[in-house]
């Protein structure tokens, strides 16, 4: 006697979900193996890293499509985590403002490798690859997959020579810098 289709349906759905999850995990594993280990800075003082950062450039991401005058505000919390507020002006320097709030946590003692969550339970990598250790005036941030990259500055614009130096480092690390978008920012330091 055959079982009715209704009792097989939950098993089929569970099997399909398991197959998709396995495929996603395998894809992520293969992507990581395509690249050598991504080096980060030796240490980050999260208190000094806190504050306002301007996005100078980024690799394209769907969640930043059409964004200009992009900033990130970091604030260290008493529990050691970091509050994150990303701001984007849509389709123009003075366009409508969109914000995204999240929380970051360090995943090792260097504080250079963080996980950021904007929608629990999902987290993304945020690795600090280069940093002005003297004054925390610029940072190069990316992900081990080389799919995300940001050049950040405490001011809306970086000197061209410094910007080129950071782009060169990102290229050496295997990021597709030919796809970089340079973020329009206001001429003043005021967000």
N, C-alpha and C positions, 0 to 999 in steps of 0.2 A: 504494500500500500504506500502511495506517495504522500508526503506531507504537504499540506496546503502552503501556497506561496507566502501567506501572511506570516507564518512562523519562520520562514527562511529569510525574510527581509531584514530583520535586525542583524543576523549573522552576515549577510552580504554587505550591509552598510559598515559594520565593524571591520570586516575584511578589507573593504575599499579604503577606509580611513587608515588602517594599519599600513596598507601598501603605499599610500600617499606619504604618510609620515616617514616610512623607511626610505622612500625615494628622496624626500627633502633632506634627510640626515645624510644619505649617501652623497648627494650633490654637494652639500656643505663640506663634507670630508674631502671629496675630490678637489673642490676649489681651494681649500687650505693647503693641500699637498702640491698644488701647482706653483706656489710661491715659497721662497725661503722665509724663515722666521722674520717677523717684522720687529726691528729694534726700537725701543722707546728710550726716552731720556732716563737717566739714572735715578732721579728723584724729583717729585713735585711737592712743593709746599702749598697745600690746598687753601690755606688762609691767604697767601700771596696771590694765588691763581684766581681767587674770588674777585668779583667786580664785573664791570662792563667790558665786553669784547665786541669789536666790529668784525664782520665777515668780509675779508678782502677778496677771497675767491673760494670756489667750491666745485666739486664734480657735480654734475646734474643729479638731482634726486626728485622723485615725484612729489614729495611733501614740501619742496621749496620752489616748485614751478611758478614762475612769474614773480618771485620775490626780489625786492630791491631794499636797500637800506636795512639790511639784516643785522641784528645784534643778538648777543647771548649774555644774559646776566646770571652769574654764579654766586651763590652764597652758602658758606659752610654752615651746617646745622650743628647743634649741640651733640647729636648722636654720631657725628663724624661723616655723615652723608652730605651731599651738596644739592641744594635746591637749584633748579635750572628754569629759566624763563627765556624762551627764544621768541624774538619779535621779527615780523616780516611786514613790509609795506608792499601790498599787492599792486603789481603793474605800474609802479612809479614811486619816486622818492617820497612823495606825500600821499601815496595811495592809501586805501583802507588798511588798517592795522589788524594783523592776525597774530595771536600769541599761542604758544604751546608751553605748558608747564610740566616739568618732570623732576625726577630725582636721580642723582648719580651716586654710585658707591664704588670705592676703590676695591679692586680684586686682588691686589698684592701690596706688599709693604712699600713699594716705590711710589705709590699713588699716581703712577703714569698710565696704568691700565685701569680704565673705569668701565662700568656697565651703566647705561642710562636707560631709564624707563619713562615713557610718556603715557603708556597704556599698560597697566599691570595685567598680566604677568610677563609681558613681552619686554625684553631688554636688547639693547644694541651696544656694540663695542664703541669705545671712545678712547683711543690710544694717543698719548701725547708723544709725538715723534721728534719734535725740536722745540726749544723754548729758550727765550732770553732769560737765563738764570740770574743775571745781575738785577734786572728791573721788572721782569715779567711783562715786557712790552709787546712781544709777538709770540705766536705759537703755531706749530704745524700739527694738525690732528688728523688721524685717519683710522681705518679699520683694517684688520689683517687680510680681508678678502680683496683689498685694494679697490673696492667699489665706492667708498666714501672718503672724501678728503676735504679739509677746510684749512685755509690760511686765515689766521685771526690776528687782530691788532688792537691795541688799546685806543688807537686813533682811527678815524675813518679811512685813512690812506697810509700805505707803507712806502718808504723810498723805493724807487724802481730797482736799485741794485739789491736791496734786501729781499724784495719780492722775487726777483729772478733767482737769487741764491736759494730761497725756500722751494721754489718750483723745481730747480735743479736737484735738490735733495729728494724731493718727492719722485722725480723721474728715476733717480738712482735706486729708489726703494721699490720701483715697479708699478707706480701709479700711472694711469693714462693721462698725463698732464696736457696732452693735446686737446682734451675735452674740457679743460677748466673753463668755468664761467667766472669772469671778474665782476664782482658785485658792485653795482652803482651805489655810491654812498654820498651823503651831503658834503658840502665843502667845509663845514664847520664841525667841531667836536661834539655838538649837541645832538642827542638822538631825537 
